[in-house]
Amino acid sequence: MGFSDWITVLNYLKSRVDAGDLWVETPQRVTKYMMERDNYTVSVTADNGSAMTIEFNTSAEINPSPMVANSVYSDSLTLVITTRYNQSVRVNAAPFGGAITVQYGAGGVTSVTQNGVPLQEIPVGVAQARSTLRAERSAGTALARQPSGILVRNPSGRPVTVRVYALSGQCVVEAQVTGPGNSVATNGLAPGLYTAVAGSASIAFAVQARGR
């Protein structure tokens, strides 16, 4: 690919990002987002019919290393908030940013704030790319972390390729598995953060240094 072709591709990607159809980030940011999304939860703690309060639960341990606190995983997460009138709004909210307040009525959502700071609605395409991965992978192939590898649940039984990527974006493990349940070994990986991908399924995990 020539330089001019590369610039054309980058300009196209930028136009899709600006239109809200695409989410582009570095491997490290994507991995952190996935680890937060798979471990943090949100719940409605109050709703009187005109105002709703939503709070994050960040107590689940993401990285078992005593050197890494959950506060390191503080990137904003995409939330799809639905009121009792079945009106939905999509916003990015910080897990450690405080309570989220949604003001709404029969006519629609009037404001969404976090700790008093207004949150802006994000484009639908970006919200779908970031927040619906969990639903998409639950219907087909699913991945789970095991002590020595990645468990691949594949209800269809058809061959599926599993790839593991380092934070640099380099593919460090690639294996094809067949059948409803298989494991891909990862015990040879160096300490660090990784992302395993199989079809539309993905999982982020950490490999710790072994004590001597």
C-alpha positions in Angstrom: 0.0 0.0 0.0 1.4 3.4 -1.0 1.5 6.4 1.2 -1.4 8.2 -0.6 -3.5 5.0 -0.2 -2.7 4.9 3.5 -3.7 8.5 4.0 -7.0 7.7 2.2 -7.7 4.9 4.6 -6.9 7.0 7.6 -9.2 9.8 6.3 -12.0 7.3 5.8 -11.5 5.9 9.4 -11.6 9.5 10.7 -14.9 10.2 8.9 -16.4 7.0 10.4 -15.3 8.0 13.9 -16.7 11.5 13.5 -20.0 10.1 12.3 -20.2 7.8 15.4 -19.9 4.6 13.3 -16.5 3.4 14.6 -14.5 3.3 17.8 -10.7 3.5 17.3 -8.3 3.2 20.2 -4.9 1.8 21.1 -4.7 -1.9 22.2 -3.9 -0.9 25.8 -7.0 1.3 26.0 -9.2 -1.4 24.5 -7.9 -4.0 26.9 -8.4 -1.8 29.9 -12.0 -1.0 28.7 -12.8 -4.7 28.3 -11.4 -5.6 31.8 -13.5 -2.8 33.4 -16.6 -3.8 31.4 -16.3 -7.5 32.4 -15.7 -6.7 36.1 -17.6 -3.5 37.1 -21.3 -3.4 37.4 -23.9 -0.6 37.7 -27.3 -0.6 39.5 -30.2 1.8 40.0 -30.2 2.9 43.6 -33.2 5.2 43.5 -36.0 6.1 41.0 -39.0 8.3 41.9 -40.4 8.5 38.4 -38.7 11.8 37.5 -35.1 11.3 38.7 -33.0 8.1 38.7 -29.7 7.5 40.5 -27.2 5.0 39.2 -24.0 3.9 40.9 -21.0 1.8 39.9 -19.8 -1.2 41.9 -16.0 -1.4 41.4 -15.3 -3.9 44.2 -14.5 -6.9 42.0 -10.8 -7.4 41.8 -9.5 -6.9 38.2 -5.8 -7.6 38.6 -4.8 -9.9 41.5 -1.4 -8.3 41.8 -1.0 -6.3 45.1 0.9 -3.7 43.1 -2.1 -2.8 40.9 -5.2 -1.3 42.5 -8.6 -1.1 40.8 -8.3 2.7 40.6 -5.9 2.1 37.7 -8.8 0.9 35.7 -10.7 4.2 35.6 -11.5 4.8 31.9 -15.0 5.8 31.2 -17.5 3.1 30.3 -20.4 3.3 27.9 -23.8 3.0 29.6 -27.2 2.5 28.0 -29.7 4.0 30.5 -33.4 3.2 30.1 -36.2 5.0 32.0 -39.5 3.6 33.2 -41.0 5.2 30.1 -38.8 3.0 27.9 -36.6 6.0 26.8 -32.9 5.2 26.4 -29.9 7.4 26.4 -26.2 6.4 25.9 -23.4 8.2 27.9 -19.8 7.6 28.9 -19.4 7.6 32.7 -16.3 7.2 34.9 -16.4 4.2 37.3 -14.9 6.3 40.1 -16.7 9.6 39.1 -19.5 9.4 41.6 -23.3 8.8 41.3 -25.1 9.4 38.0 -28.4 11.3 38.1 -30.9 11.1 35.2 -33.7 13.6 35.1 -36.6 12.5 32.9 -40.3 12.5 32.3 -42.9 11.2 29.9 -41.5 13.5 27.3 -38.0 12.2 27.4 -34.7 12.4 29.2 -33.8 16.0 30.1 -30.4 15.7 31.6 -27.7 13.2 32.7 -25.1 14.3 35.2 -22.3 12.5 37.2 -21.4 14.2 40.5 -23.1 17.3 39.2 -21.2 17.4 35.8 -23.3 17.0 32.7 -22.7 13.9 30.5 -23.2 14.2 26.8 -25.0 11.6 24.8 -22.7 9.7 22.5 -23.4 8.5 19.0 -25.3 5.2 18.7 -22.7 3.5 16.6 -20.0 4.0 19.2 -22.2 2.8 22.0 -23.0 -0.4 20.1 -19.4 -1.1 19.3 -18.3 -0.6 23.0 -21.3 -1.9 25.0 -22.9 -4.7 23.2 -20.0 -7.1 22.9 -21.1 -9.1 26.0 -24.6 -9.8 24.4 -23.1 -10.7 21.1 -20.7 -13.2 22.4 -23.1 -14.9 24.8 -25.1 -16.2 21.8 -22.2 -18.1 20.3 -18.5 -18.7 21.1 -17.5 -17.7 24.6 -14.1 -17.5 26.3 -13.2 -18.0 29.9 -9.9 -17.7 31.8 -8.3 -20.8 33.3 -5.1 -21.1 35.4 -3.1 -22.4 32.4 -5.0 -21.2 29.4 -8.2 -20.0 27.8 -11.4 -22.2 27.8 -13.2 -22.0 24.5 -17.0 -22.7 24.7 -18.2 -23.3 21.1 -21.8 -24.6 21.0 -21.7 -25.0 17.2 -18.7 -27.3 17.3 -17.4 -25.8 14.1 -13.7 -25.0 13.9 -12.8 -21.6 15.4 -9.5 -19.7 15.5 -8.4 -18.3 18.8 -5.8 -15.5 18.8 -4.1 -13.9 21.8 -2.7 -10.4 21.4 -0.2 -8.5 23.6 -0.7 -4.8 24.4 1.6 -4.0 21.5 -1.0 -5.5 19.1 1.3 -8.5 18.3 -0.4 -11.9 18.0 1.5 -14.1 20.4 -0.7 -17.2 20.3 -2.9 -18.6 17.5 -4.7 -21.9 17.6 -7.7 -23.6 15.9 -10.0 -25.6 18.0 -13.0 -27.8 17.1 -15.8 -29.1 19.3 -18.0 -27.5 22.0 -15.2 -27.2 24.7 -11.4 -26.9 24.3 -8.5 -25.1 26.0 -5.8 -23.0 24.5 -2.6 -23.0 26.5 -1.2 -19.6 27.6 1.3 -20.8 30.3 4.3 -19.8 28.1 3.3 -16.1 28.0 5.5 -13.4 29.6 4.0 -11.3 32.4 1.7 -8.6 31.1 -1.8 -7.8 29.8 -3.3 -9.8 26.9 -6.6 -10.0 24.9 -7.9 -13.4 23.6 -10.2 -13.2 20.6 -12.3 -16.0 18.9 -14.9 -14.8 16.4 -17.0 -12.1 18.2 -15.9 -13.3 21.6 -13.1 -11.7 23.5 -11.6 -11.7 27.0 -8.9 -9.6 28.6 -6.5 -11.2 31.1 -3.3 -10.6 33.0 -0.3 -12.9 33.4 1.7 -12.4 36.6 5.4 -12.9 37.2 6.0 -16.2 39.0 7.9 -16.0 42.3 11.2 -17.7 42.6 
